[in-house]
Amino acid sequence: MVLGTDRRVLALAMARMADALGNSFLIIVLPLYIASGQVAIDGIVGGRLLGFTLTEEFLIGLVLSLFGFLNSFGQPVTGRISDRVGTRKPFILGGLVVFGVASAAYPFVSSYAAILVVRAVQGLGAALTVPATIALVNDYATSDDERGGNFGVFNTFRLIGFGFGPIVAGIVVAGGFGRETVTEYVLGGLTLSGFNAAFAIAVLGAVVSFALVVWLVDEPPRAGADAADDLSISVLDPDGGIDTVFAVGIGTLFMALTIALFATLQEPINTALGQGSTLFGLQFSAVVAANVLLQVPIGNWADEYGRRPFIIAGFALLAPSVLAQGLIPLVTTPGTLVGPGLMLASRLVQGVAVAMVFAPGLAVAGDLARDGRSGTTLSVLTMAFGLGVAFGPLVSGFLFSFGLLAPFAFGAGLAVVALVLTVTQVEETLGGGSPTPEADDPPAVAQD
């Protein structure tokens, strides 16, 4: 046991941290790479699609969102297949190979269409890796009262990789903190641009993850042959209402969407608050920082006191913290530290709220996953989170036309809906959940 959790969970967490760092590198690097002129988009920008004029910003957004959509929609499929064949490691390793090879391909493609294909392949690689990894974390829990702690440790390391990746990526591309130009590295007579160095680090992240999984992660005993016969995703509860896991999945979708609202609005927020990119970067990272600090203790507390109270408290805290981000620019004076300080505080509170929802929510799904189908069950939440992150920027970009408050008011409204769903539809599963339905229960509604 290390950090109060299984060493295999820690190995998976470190592998996911390296993988997340490599992917978050590309979130920063790809927009710069496309805008640098090294990708041929001149014949595309200014064109028309479904009545809309194509802009460089739209093309960049499409590249970034494509990964999220393919990753999210692919997860239920790969999670279901891994349940059916009763194995996890091959999916994790195969996904890392696909992601690493695609990362290595970027320096060799120069057309926008090719960049789209490579990013799509990376999304499919992630779809192979994520459900199997989460399922293993769940499978390693020998009892319900350690599941929340396992997910807390796993999410902490994953968020460290995701949160620090963009910072490191900017330093690698520019060759130092605060620089604006793309640097070049000379290694034994070989000249490497900052872009190619960043792509190489993304590949390295996949290689490190692969090695950790091969050396330190073993396959748990396979569940019984009949465990994976029914791999449908329950939408409705046999006793009426919405299935608990599906309700938590809807809440996770809304929560992730509120996280992603902020990034698209950097310019108007900075203008309204009279601040620079450094303060915006701190505010953006505050949600991740709060999660890194709180995922483990909240996961452990959820194992001791129950899942549902934390999820309810998290959504109750999420709604006002998101709404405040739209109100602060309207009620503070630009150029003072009051507005930026309040924005930082609201982002920290949002991070606390996210931490209270995420690890306990995964623990709920793990509690209710029958033997041999944790990949299918947990993929509901991982898909929901990925879709929220993918849709968030698109939603905020559209709603901004109605004013800076509109995206955040919409996000706060979603948080309230998630709170109501949790209170009315989510049952406590610690010590009281039954992962096996009665024989005379009506069949679940399948979501294909």
C-alpha positions in Angstrom: 0.0 0.0 0.0 1.4 3.5 -1.0 -0.5 6.7 -0.1 -3.1 4.5 1.5 -3.9 2.8 -1.8 -2.9 -0.3 -3.8 0.4 0.1 -5.6 -1.2 -1.0 -8.8 -3.7 1.9 -8.5 -0.7 4.2 -8.0 1.0 2.8 -11.0 -2.1 3.3 -13.1 -2.4 6.9 -11.7 1.2 7.7 -12.6 0.7 6.2 -16.1 -2.4 8.3 -16.6 -0.5 11.4 -15.3 2.2 10.9 -18.0 -0.5 10.3 -20.7 -2.6 13.3 -19.6 0.5 15.5 -19.6 1.3 14.5 -23.2 -2.3 15.1 -24.3 -2.6 18.5 -22.5 0.7 19.5 -24.2 -1.2 19.2 -27.5 -4.1 21.4 -26.3 -1.6 24.3 -26.2 0.7 23.3 -29.0 -1.7 22.5 -31.8 -3.4 25.9 -32.0 0.1 27.5 -32.1 1.2 25.0 -34.7 -1.7 25.6 -37.0 -1.5 29.4 -36.6 2.3 29.4 -37.3 1.8 28.7 -41.0 3.3 25.2 -40.9 -0.1 23.8 -41.7 -1.7 24.6 -45.0 -5.1 26.3 -44.2 -5.0 29.2 -46.7 -7.4 27.4 -49.1 -9.8 26.6 -46.3 -10.1 29.8 -44.3 -12.8 32.0 -45.8 -14.7 29.1 -47.2 -18.3 28.3 -46.4 -19.7 25.4 -44.5 -23.5 25.0 -43.9 -23.9 28.8 -44.5 -21.0 29.7 -42.1 -17.7 31.3 -43.0 -14.8 29.2 -41.9 -12.3 31.1 -39.7 -8.9 30.1 -38.4 -10.3 30.0 -34.9 -13.1 27.6 -36.0 -10.6 25.3 -37.7 -8.5 25.2 -34.5 -11.6 24.5 -32.4 -12.6 21.7 -34.6 -9.2 20.0 -34.2 -9.4 20.3 -30.4 -13.0 19.2 -30.2 -12.7 16.3 -32.6 -10.4 14.5 -30.0 -13.0 14.9 -27.3 -16.0 13.7 -29.3 -14.3 10.6 -30.7 -12.8 9.8 -27.3 -16.1 10.2 -25.5 -18.4 8.4 -28.0 -15.9 5.6 -28.3 -15.6 4.9 -24.6 -18.9 3.0 -24.1 -18.0 0.8 -27.0 -14.5 -0.1 -25.9 -15.6 -0.4 -22.2 -18.3 -2.8 -23.3 -15.8 -4.9 -25.4 -13.3 -5.0 -22.6 -16.0 -6.3 -20.3 -17.1 -8.9 -22.8 -13.6 -10.3 -23.4 -12.8 -10.0 -19.6 -9.4 -8.2 -20.0 -8.1 -4.7 -19.5 -4.4 -4.4 -20.1 -4.4 -5.0 -23.9 -6.8 -2.2 -24.3 -4.7 0.2 -22.2 -1.5 -0.7 -24.0 -3.0 -0.7 -27.4 -4.5 2.7 -26.8 -1.2 4.1 -25.7 0.5 2.8 -28.8 -2.1 4.4 -31.0 -1.8 7.7 -29.2 2.0 7.6 -29.2 2.3 6.8 -32.9 -0.2 9.5 -33.8 1.8 12.1 -31.7 4.9 11.1 -33.6 3.2 11.7 -36.9 2.5 15.5 -36.4 6.0 16.7 -37.7 5.4 14.7 -40.9 2.0 16.1 -41.9 1.5 19.6 -43.3 -2.1 19.7 -44.5 -5.1 20.6 -42.3 -7.0 17.4 -43.4 -4.0 15.3 -42.3 -3.9 17.1 -38.9 -7.6 16.2 -38.5 -7.0 12.6 -39.2 -4.1 12.4 -36.8 -6.1 14.0 -34.0 -9.0 11.7 -34.7 -6.7 8.7 -34.4 -5.5 10.1 -31.0 -9.1 10.3 -29.9 -9.7 6.7 -30.7 -6.5 5.7 -28.8 -7.8 7.5 -25.8 -11.1 5.8 -26.1 -9.3 2.4 -25.9 -7.3 3.5 -22.8 -9.6 5.4 -20.5 -12.5 2.9 -19.8 -10.1 0.0 -19.3 -7.9 2.1 -16.9 -10.9 3.3 -14.8 -12.3 -0.3 -14.8 -9.0 -1.6 -13.4 -8.9 1.1 -10.6 -12.4 -0.1 -9.7 -11.5 -3.8 -10.0 -8.6 -3.4 -7.6 -10.9 -2.2 -4.8 -11.4 -5.2 -2.5 -14.3 -3.5 -0.7 -16.6 -0.5 -1.1 -14.9 1.4 1.7 -11.7 1.8 -0.3 -13.1 2.6 -3.7 -13.5 6.3 -3.2 -9.9 6.6 -1.9 -8.6 4.7 -5.0 -10.4 7.0 -7.4 -9.2 10.0 -5.4 -5.5 9.0 -5.8 -6.1 8.2 -9.5 -7.8 11.5 -10.2 -5.2 13.5 -8.3 -2.3 12.3 -10.5 -4.3 12.5 -13.7 -5.1 16.2 -12.9 -1.5 16.9 -12.1 -0.5 15.8 -15.6 -3.4 17.7 -17.2 -2.9 20.8 -15.2 0.8 21.2 -15.5 1.0 20.0 -19.1 0.0 23.4 -20.7 2.5 25.3 -18.5 5.4 23.0 -19.5 4.2 23.0 -23.1 4.5 26.8 -23.4 8.0 26.7 -21.9 9.1 23.9 -24.3 7.8 25.6 -27.4 9.2 29.0 -26.6 12.4 27.8 -24.9 11.7 29.5 -21.6 9.0 31.0 -19.4 7.3 34.2 -20.7 8.9 34.0 -24.2 6.6 34.5 -27.2 8.7 33.1 -30.1 9.2 29.5 -31.2 12.6 28.3 -30.2 15.0 25.8 -31.8 17.0 23.2 -29.9 20.3 21.8 -31.2 21.1 18.3 -30.1 24.3 16.8 -31.4 24.0 18.5 -34.8 20.2 17.8 -35.0 18.1 20.9 -35.0 14.6 20.5 -33.4 12.0 23.2 -33.4 10.0 23.9 -30.2 7.0 22.3 -31.8 8.8 19.1 -32.6 10.2 19.0 -29.1 6.7 19.3 -27.7 5.5 16.5 -30.0 8.4 14.4 -28.8 7.4 14.9 -25.2 3.9 13.8 -26.0 5.3 10.6 -27.4 7.5 10.2 -24.3 4.4 10.5 -22.1 2.8 7.6 -24.0 6.1 5.5 -23.7 6.4 6.1 -20.0 2.8 5.2 -19.5 3.2 2.0 -21.5 6.3 1.0 -19.5 4.5 1.6 -16.1 1.5 -0.5 -17.2 3.7 -3.4 -18.5 5.9 -3.6 -15.4 3.6 -2.7 -12.5 0.0 -3.5 -13.5 -1.4 -7.0 -13.5 -4.7 -8.3 -14.8 -7.1 -9.2 -12.0 -8.9 -12.6 -12.1 -11.5 -12.7 -14.8 -15.1 -12.6 -13.7 -17.4 -15.6 -14.4 -18.4 -16.4 -17.9 -21.9 -15.0 -17.5 -20.8 -11.7 -16.0 -20.5 -9.9 -19.3 -23.7 -11.3 -21.0 -25.8 -8.2 -20.3 -23.8 -5.1 -21.1 -26.6 -2.6 -21.7 -26.4 0.8 -20.0 -29.4 1.3 -17.7 -31.2 4.6 -18.3 -34.3 4.0 -16.2 -34.5 2.5 -12.7 -36.7 -0.6 -12.5 -38.5 1.0 -9.5 -39.2 4.2 -11.4 -37.2 7.3 -12.3 -33.7 7.5 -13.7 -31.0 5.0 -13.0 -28.6 6.2 -10.3 -25.4 5.8 -12.5 -27.1 7.5 -15.5 -28.3 10.4 -13.2 -24.7 10.8 -11.9 -23.5 10.7 -15.6 -25.9 13.6 -16.5 -24.6 15.6 -13.5 -21.0 14.8 -14.5 -21.7 16.1 -18.1 -23.1 19.4 -16.7 -20.2 19.7 -14.2 -17.5 19.2 -17.0 -19.3 21.7 -19.2 -19.1 24.4 -16.5 -15.3 23.8 -16.2 -14.8 24.3 -20.0 -16.8 27.5 -20.2 -14.0 29.7 -18.9 -11.2 28.9 -21.4 -12.9 30.3 -24.5 -13.6 33.7 -22.9 -10.0 34.7 -22.0 -10.0 37.9 -24.0 -13.4 39.4 -22.8 -12.6 38.4 -19.2 -9.2 40.0 -19.3 -10.6 43.1 -20.8 -13.5 43.3 -18.3 -11.2 42.8 -15.3 -8.3 44.8 -16.6 -5.9 41.9 -16.1 -3.3 40.1 -18.2 -2.8 36.5 -19.3 -0.8 35.6 -16.2 -3.7 36.2 -13.9 -6.0 34.5 -16.3 -3.7 31.4 -16.3 -3.8 31.3 -12.5 -7.6 31.6 -12.5 -7.9 28.8 -15.1 -5.6 26.5 -13.1 -7.3 27.2 -9.8 -10.0 24.5 -10.5 -7.3 21.9 -11.2 -5.2 23.0 -8.1 -8.2 22.6 -5.8 -8.9 19.1 -7.2 -5.3 18.0 -6.8 -5.4 19.0 -3.1 -8.8 17.6 -2.3 -9.5 14.5 -4.5 -7.7 12.1 -2.0 -9.2 13.3 1.2 -12.7 13.7 -0.3 -12.4 10.2 -1.8 -11.5 8.8 1.7 -14.3 10.7 3.4 -16.7 9.4 0.9 -15.6 5.9 1.8 -16.3 6.7 5.5 -19.4 8.9 5.4 -21.1 8.0 2.1 -21.1 9.2 -1.6 -24.4 11.0 -1.9 -23.8 13.8 0.7 -20.6 14.9 -1.1 -22.2 14.9 -4.5 -25.2 16.9 -3.3 -22.9 19.4 -1.5 -20.7 19.6 -4.6 -23.5 20.6 -7.0 -24.9 23.0 -4.3 -21.5 24.8 -4.3 -21.0 24.6 -8.1 -24.0 26.7 -9.0 -23.1 29.9 -7.2 -19.4 29.6 -7.9 -20.1 29.4 -11.7 -22.6 32.2 -11.6 -20.2 34.4 -9.7 -17.7 34.2 -12.6 -20.2 36.0 -14.9 -21.2 38.5 -12.3 -17.7 39.6 -11.0 -16.7 41.4 -14.3 -20.0 43.3 -14.2 -19.8 44.5 -10.6 -16.0 45.3 -10.1 -13.9 48.1 -11.4 -11.3 47.2 -14.1 -7.7 47.6 -13.3 -7.9 46.9 -9.5 -7.0 43.6 -7.8 -10.5 43.2 -6.5 -12.0 41.7 -9.6 -9.1 39.3 -10.4 -9.0 38.3 -6.7 -12.7 37.5 -6.6 -12.5 35.6 -9.9 -9.6 33.5 -8.5 -11.6 32.8 -5.3 -14.7 31.7 -7.3 -12.6 29.4 -9.5 -11.1 27.8 -6.3 -14.6 27.3 -4.9 -15.6 25.7 -8.2 -12.6 23.4 -7.9 -13.8 22.3 -4.5 -17.2 21.6 -5.9 -15.8 19.5 -8.7 -13.7 17.5 -6.3 -16.8 16.8 -4.2 -18.6 15.4 -7.2 -16.0 13.5 -9.2 -14.4 10.9 -7.0 -17.6 10.1 -5.1 -19.5 9.9 -8.4 -17.0 7.4 -9.8 -17.3 5.4 -6.5 -21.1 5.3 -7.0 -20.7 3.8 -10.4 -18.1 1.3 -9.1 -20.3 0.3 -6.2 -23.1 -0.6 -8.6 -21.0 -2.2 -11.3 -21.7 -6.0 -11.4 -18.7 -8.3 -11.7 -17.3 -8.2 -15.2 -19.0 -5.0 -16.4 -17.2 -2.2 -14.6 -15.8 -0.9 -17.9 -19.4 -0.5 -19.3 -20.7 1.1 -16.2 -17.9 3.5 -15.5 -17.7 4.6 -19.1 -21.0 6.4 -18.6 -19.2 8.8 -16.4 -15.9 9.1 -18.3 -17.9 9.6 -21.6 -20.0 12.3 -19.9 -17.0 14.1 -18.6 -15.3 14.1 -22.0 -18.5 15.3 -23.7 -18.8 18.2 -21.2 -15.3 19.3 -21.8 -15.8 19.1 -25.6 -19.1 21.0 -25.6 -18.2 23.6 -23.1 -16.1 25.9 -25.4 -18.7 25.6 -28.1 -21.5 26.6 -25.7 -19.6 29.5 -24.2 -18.6 30.8 -27.6 -22.3 30.8 -28.8 -23.8 32.2 -25.6 -21.2 35.0 -25.4 -23.1 36.8 -28.1 -25.8 37.4 -25.5 -23.3 39.0 -23.0 -20.5 37.8 -20.7 -23.0 36.7 -18.0 -25.0 34.4 -20.3 -22.5 31.4 -20.5 -22.0 31.4 -16.7 -25.7 31.8 -16.0 -26.4 28.9 -18.3 -23.7 26.8 -16.5 -25.2 27.7 -13.1 -28.6 26.6 -14.3 -27.2 23.2 -15.4 -25.6 22.8 -11.9 -29.0 23.4 -10.3 -30.6 20.8 -12.6 -27.8 18.4 -11.6 -28.5 19.1 -7.9 -32.2 18.4 -8.3 -31.4 15.1 -10.2 -29.0 14.0 -7.5 -31.4 14.8 -4.7 -34.3 13.0 -6.4 -32.7 10.2 -8.4 -29.3 9.2 -6.9 -29.3 6.6 -4.1 -26.6 6.1 -1.5 -24.5 3.1 -2.5 -22.0 2.7 0.3 -23.1 -0.3 2.3 -26.6 -0.2 0.9 -26.2 -0.5 -2.9 -27.0 -3.7 -4.5 -25.0 -4.3 -7.7 -27.0 -7.3 -8.7 -30.7 -6.7 -9.8 -33.4 -9.1 -8.7 -34.3 -11.9 -11.2 -37.8 -10.5 -11.6 -36.7 -6.9 -12.3 -37.7 -5.6 -15.7 -34.8 -5.3 -18.2 -32.8 -2.2 -18.3 -33.2 0.2 -21.2 -30.2 -0.2 -23.4 -28.3 2.8 -24.8 -26.6 1.7 -27.9 
